[in-house]
Amino acid sequence: MKVKLKELADGVSIIELGSLLFGLIYVSGYLVNALYVRSRGIAPLPLLKAQYIETGLVFIMLTGLIAAIPLLIISMAIHGRVKYDQRITPTIVIPVIVTTNFLLVFLFWAVFVTEFEWEASASFLGMTLSVKNLFPAYLLLMLVILPLLPIIRMADFSRKAFLCFPKLSSNIDNILTSKPINVIVQILRGIALVITAGFDYFLLIAIPWLPGFLLMGLYFVVTVLFLIGAVFLVRYLTGIFGETKLRMAVWVVGIPLLLSSYYFCATAYSYVIYNNIPVSRGGKYPTSKAILNHKDGAEEAWPNEVYILEETDDSLYLVSTKVENWFTSHEDVLVIPRSEVVPYRLVHLSGGEPRMNHIWNKPKAAKTDTP
């Protein structure tokens, strides 16, 4: 059974659709935050909190984009080949890789990058380059090359749309009718692929914590793929079994499958992604540390410099700034009643801590004297 967009629009009002979307965002935000803080032993959790909206919005956005971007680009590439009766060759992956990488890099910049990553630099091709200089150059080049590829392919050079710009037509593919244009398109694809590989390599050496984070992020990507598979499976089975009773049986099995896949995805997100998104963008990665001042007679064993992991009306849940590995360590959580703390000071972080702690604390190999 296929549900058409027009039928969906006729059956559900904008208010109802907006309410469903808001509910999904809020529940997702609460679930992700609850999974993370309760894995740290923090039980009290308010049901109503504005932070859940931002957390859920980023979770839905990341999950949806990671699921949709590759599928959409692959389907568009295959559709173009099939439409013009072309063979589907391995070269089809080039525009898919380049475009997907560009969109994911842009997404990474919007969600994860802080001042430390923006100011990072590395030696590349014999030169010391900074991220803040190379990223705009990469962005500009890709914003020129990526739109240029379909424009060259679909341009009707015999008709002008605006000034000297040709009119575009989806019924034209110039690489089939013109060898020079085919060569130009292949060269542009090659340039885009080289730029993509070079910029990715530069990021991996300029941001030391990025390689390990990407490896851990594969866990989340796998859960997203599992969720996509569950959606397609349920949709496929409901299409096969047209009888009402059989469709009901499919949904009885399908709903728990979809919910468990969604929960699996949220769990992976809370473990790998959530704690690396800055708090200002719906995550738990600290962008400042708190300098605590204790009341007279309060417990002096508490550290003065801490990261605020969670706060409620009556307590602060804190982690020491000396955390060894932000990605894998589960440091002790300090629970301090607000009544024991006088107004504290927040200090902005710009040196890469705590994501860089495990790299700075890595033991250096001892030098051995050779006879």
Secondary structure, DSSP 8 states (H G I E B T S, - for coil): ----HHHHHHHS-HHHHHHHHHHHHHHHHHHHHHHHHHHTT-----S--THHHHHHHHHHHHHHHHHHHHHHHHHHHHHHHHHTT----GGGHHHHHHHHHHHHHHHHHHHT--HHHHH-EEEETTEEEEHHHHHHHHHHHHHHHHHHHHHHHHEEEEEEEETTEEEE-TT--HHHH-HHHHHHHHHHHHHHHHHHHHHHHHHHHHSTTHHHHHHHHHHHHHHHHHHHHHHHHHHHHHHH--SHHHHHHHHHHHHHHHHHHHHHHHHHIIIIIGGGSBGGGTS-B-SEEEEEEE-TTS-TTS-SEEEEEEE-SSEEEEEETT-S-TTT-----EEEEGGGEEEEEEEE--S-TTTTHHHHTS---------
